Amino acid sequence: MMDDEDLNRIGSARGNAFDTMFLIQMIEHHEGAIDMAETEKQQGLYGPAKTLADDIITSQTAEITQMREML
């Protein structure tokens, strides 16, 4: 979670620095979605809900990989 200092840095960043901070924050956001899906799976999802969690994990992992390559 970002604190006020993080928000101020993002707000004052320009150009490549802003892009980098944006990508870092998006990676953290996607990692949170993966963590949530994995936690829900461990608690016993099945059927369509499990399929959705698996899809979230797969797609978010791919997007994280792509964003890391941009850094």
C-alpha atoms as one frame of an Amber mdcrd trajectory, in Angstrom:
protein
   0.000   0.000   0.000   1.307   3.424  -0.905   1.756   6.033   1.771   1.605
   9.823   1.308   5.311   9.991   0.535   4.921   7.444  -2.281   1.964   9.364
  -3.686   3.951  12.617  -3.596   6.869  10.991  -5.445   4.525   9.675  -8.112
   2.810  13.040  -8.409   6.090  14.876  -8.898   7.720  12.364 -11.242   7.999
  13.123 -14.923   9.089  11.173 -17.993  10.933   7.923 -17.422  10.789   8.264
 -13.645   7.006   8.403 -13.769   6.871   5.416 -16.128   9.085   3.419 -13.784
   7.034   4.233 -10.703   3.816   3.470 -12.579   5.124   0.072 -13.660   6.308
  -0.742 -10.130   2.909   0.130  -8.688   1.097  -1.894 -11.363   3.325  -4.900
 -10.678   2.443  -4.668  -6.980  -1.243  -4.401  -7.877  -1.077  -7.497 -10.092
   0.861  -9.401  -7.422  -1.966  -8.597  -4.994  -4.521 -10.060  -7.412  -2.427
 -13.220  -7.723  -2.097 -13.520  -3.937  -5.851 -13.148  -3.512  -6.617 -15.764
  -6.171  -4.114 -18.200  -4.666  -5.538 -17.677  -1.168  -9.058 -18.310  -2.409
  -7.933 -21.474  -4.197  -6.352 -22.753  -0.975  -9.662 -22.200   0.785 -11.423
 -24.622  -1.530 -12.612 -23.027  -4.745 -13.980 -25.406  -7.366 -15.735 -25.295
 -10.730 -16.051 -21.920 -12.470 -14.616 -19.993  -9.508 -11.436 -22.121  -9.538
 -11.161 -21.704 -13.298 -11.452 -17.930 -12.891  -8.779 -17.913 -10.160  -6.463
 -19.978 -12.378  -7.072 -17.583 -15.280  -6.336 -14.575 -13.054  -3.072 -16.124
 -11.894  -2.018 -16.937 -15.463  -2.941 -13.588 -16.995  -1.579 -11.458 -14.164
   1.695 -13.415 -14.151   2.070 -12.790 -17.892   1.396  -9.082 -17.451   3.919
  -8.847 -14.605   6.537 -10.471 -16.838   5.791  -7.974 -19.590   5.961  -4.988
 -17.219   9.250  -6.173 -15.679  10.731  -6.289 -19.174   9.800  -2.611 -19.561
  11.728  -1.580 -16.443
